């Protein structure tokens, strides 16, 4: 049984104000699809009321996207209604997936828990097409309730999506948000601000591809690469951090360095064309400089940072500390605005030519997009503390996606949550899956005592 209804802001607050998007926001063919699973009821009327109140505080989300002068992309805050679809599922015995955060993008069942934002309908002018859609599924046999949130990427990145989802969860519980007040205005980068960059531009933005080639690239991913989902406990990450340089590096640095090291030693040792020699890291720029992106800004405040090459690609500490030095250099770089302006211009150029950043693997490069700082399951728990599980689709070759571990349940009891553990997911050439897994299992059984040698 399925029903659907539209939810409008409780008090219109948009007043048709317009926010022009920066070039960095122009992830137009993309959306963020997230699913949350709860062990008990989500009250529909309460959810409807919470969404209505949240939209009054977030008129940007209740807007529509417009294109003016064939180059200026705008969100008009027109107090649009947002749809909620409700499904009562009698067929499933229980939630059909395990605790892995990442679900493969070609899975046929996972999208049934989402009402996906229809990207193709949004431009050139979207009229009243919603930019966010919700779907609530009750699995009757297990009394689990599943909330799917589909979010148009031009509204903002993962930070922005989580910010809104947390606000909705808190409003449902009649509690205040613990995150900063949302800021919808953003800095626009103009042509005169672009100077020759100090940092190298990632090749993904230079060697762009037309959207038509994505299907062929996706076929190659499925044919030649297989997914890996690795779980590390908080204790194991602490051990890796100690071996990689202690407080001089972060747990993210240590985990990334461990993956690179394991690839170099066990998969690419005799293949100089494949060895990992640097990383490209997706960096959240919020809070580095308020004139660039203050905390709470609802935008795509991202920068892809190329690390320096590793002097010793077989050394855990050298890899980790090289990554850390590159990140520190970025955060202290007085010309960060110019670096962002350069990428912003490239994004505008690519959008005008209907091209997108190249998803193919770059030789010698390991990409990193870490969500370890974000507790998705904890911040969007709708009152089910340490009992909410979070899921999102998609793994990419040699592209690390890092998340906090989901809570686990054994029979009818919830196991105390490992708040410092992490899941890392990526795709790897199929012939290297077994040697990589064997090396990882050996390292875990030896408490990583040999990896720093």
Buried (B, 14 or more C-beta within 10 A) or exposed (E): EEEEEEBBBBEBBBEEBBBBBBBBBBBBBBBBBBBBBBBEEBEBEBBBBBBBBBBBBBBBBBBBBBBEEEEEBBBBBBBBBBBBBBBEBEEBEEBEBEBBBBBBBEEEEBBBBBBEBBBEEBBEEBEEBBBBBBBBBBBBEBEBBBBBBBBBBBBBBBBBBBBBBBBBBBBBEEEEBEBEEBBBEBBBBEEEBBEEBEBEBBBBBEEBBEEEBEEEBBEEBEEEBBBBBBBBBBEBBBBBBBBBBEEEBBBBBBBBBBBBBBBBBBBBEEEEEBBBBBBBBBBBBBBBBEEBBBBBBBBBBBBBBBBBEBEEBBBBBBBBBBBBBBBEBBBEBEEBBBBBBBBBBBBBEBBEEEBBBBBBBBEBBBBBBBBBEBBBBBBBBBBBEEBBBBBBBBBBBBBBBBBBBBBBBEEEEBEEBBEBBBBBBBBBBEEBBEBBBEBBEEBBEEEBEEBEE
